[in-house]
Amino acid sequence: VVTEKAAFDDMKAKGLIEPEAAFAGHSLGEYSALAAIADVLPISSLADVVFFRGITMQRAVQRDAEGKSQYAMMAVNPSRVSKTFNEAALREIVDAISKQKDCLVQIVNLNVANQQYVCAGELRALMALTNVLNLLKVQKIDLVKLAEIMTLEEVREKLVEIIDGCWEMMLAKEKETGTIVLERGFATIPLPGIDVPFHSRYLWPGVLSFRNYLSKKINVGDLNPDRLIGKYIPNL
């Protein structure tokens, strides 16, 4: 964040920043954008806030003796499942796995419509999701076409069967290897090195304490609405 702020100030000093430009930043980058363009926080407070934010998220996850967690993130490309498989179908499957198996799996980044999403959640759930999408691809199961000849309830019952089978596949693999290692699927790519379910509902309990900390660091009197209104595009 400090490096990004320095790079921005360097560009600004060279006259490369349009005063009326709209701006945004994703996740941690949102803090960089707000600090660089809108000067919402002095650099010392900015460093404190992003450090506290990181610690809050890192401490939210339980780890074993080796420091490993049971969570991860994974990129998903619905268009690689079939021509008709889209965001709505992916959401239906993700929600079904979460509800059916009482586990955490959630679409947390909407990057490119019908082409790139990021899911966060438990390793078991993410592996089961990979199995489901692989099965739909290999067996050429078209949920959209099924919906044309079956009721929504019948389609969901079919999905329950598919999820149960793919969950059993995951458990068998876990028993065989003693652990879960996410692998690339036809439509999924694990994000190595990430073992916290960022942007998911799992981190909600930390929101209140972080909000209070953030509120103490921001001096409302120093904010300039002209730098925000009509220019700042928030994450939410």
Residue pairs with C-beta under 8 A, 6 or more apart in sequence:
1 28
1 31
1 32
1 35
1 46
1 47
1 50
2 43
2 46
2 47
4 29
4 32
4 36
5 32
5 35
5 36
5 43
5 46
8 17
8 32
8 36
8 37
9 36
11 17
17 37
20 231
21 37
21 231
22 230
22 231
22 232
22 233
23 33
23 37
23 38
23 231
23 232
23 233
24 30
24 33
24 232
24 233
24 234
24 235
25 31
25 32
25 33
25 34
25 235
26 109
26 235
27 198
27 199
27 235
28 50
28 53
30 234
30 235
31 41
31 46
31 49
31 50
31 53
33 232
34 40
34 41
34 232
35 41
35 43
35 46
37 227
37 231
37 232
38 223
38 224
38 227
38 228
38 232
39 222
39 224
39 227
40 218
40 222
40 223
41 49
41 217
41 218
45 217
45 218
48 217
49 213
49 214
49 217
52 210
52 213
53 210
56 203
56 206
56 209
56 210
57 196
57 198
57 203
57 206
58 196
59 206
60 196
60 202
60 203
60 205
60 206
61 69
61 71
61 195
61 196
61 197
61 202
62 69
62 70
63 69
68 195
69 195
69 196
70 122
70 123
70 124
71 104
71 120
71 121
71 122
71 123
71 195
71 196
71 197
71 202
72 120
72 121
72 123
72 126
72 182
72 190
72 191
72 194
72 195
72 197
73 108
73 118
73 119
73 120
73 190
73 191
73 194
73 197
73 198
74 118
74 119
74 120
74 126
74 129
74 130
74 182
74 188
74 189
74 190
74 191
75 116
75 117
75 118
75 119
75 188
75 189
75 190
75 191
76 90
76 107
76 116
76 117
76 118
76 119
76 129
76 133
76 187
76 188
76 189
77 115
77 116
77 117
77 187
77 188
77 189
78 85
78 86
78 87
78 89
78 90
78 114
78 115
78 117
78 187
79 85
79 86
79 114
79 115
79 187
80 137
80 186
80 187
81 89
81 133
81 136
81 137
81 186
81 187
82 136
82 137
82 140
82 142
84 142
84 143
84 144
84 145
85 136
85 142
85 143
85 144
86 114
87 110
87 113
87 114
87 117
89 143
89 144
90 107
90 117
91 107
92 143
92 159
93 129
93 132
93 133
93 159
93 163
94 105
94 106
94 107
94 119
94 129
96 156
96 159
96 160
96 163
97 103
97 105
97 125
97 128
97 129
97 132
97 163
97 167
98 104
98 105
98 106
98 121
98 125
100 160
100 163
100 164
101 124
101 125
101 128
101 163
101 167
103 121
103 122
103 124
103 125
104 120
104 121
104 122
104 125
104 197
104 200
104 201
104 202
105 119
105 120
105 121
105 122
105 125
105 126
105 128
105 129
106 119
106 120
106 121
106 197
106 200
106 201
107 117
107 118
107 119
108 118
108 119
108 120
108 197
108 198
108 199
108 200
109 117
109 118
109 199
110 117
111 117
111 118
118 191
118 199
119 126
119 129
120 197
120 198
120 199
120 200
120 202
121 197
121 200
121 202
122 197
123 180
123 182
124 167
124 170
124 171
124 174
124 180
126 182
126 188
126 190
127 170
127 173
127 180
127 182
128 163
128 166
128 167
128 169
128 170
129 188
130 182
130 183
130 185
130 188
131 166
131 167
131 169
131 170
131 185
132 162
132 163
132 166
133 185
133 186
133 187
133 188
134 185
134 186
134 187
135 141
135 162
135 165
135 166
136 143
136 162
137 186
137 187
138 186
141 162
143 155
143 159
146 155
146 158
147 155
150 158
170 180
173 180
174 180
182 190
183 190
184 190
196 203
197 203
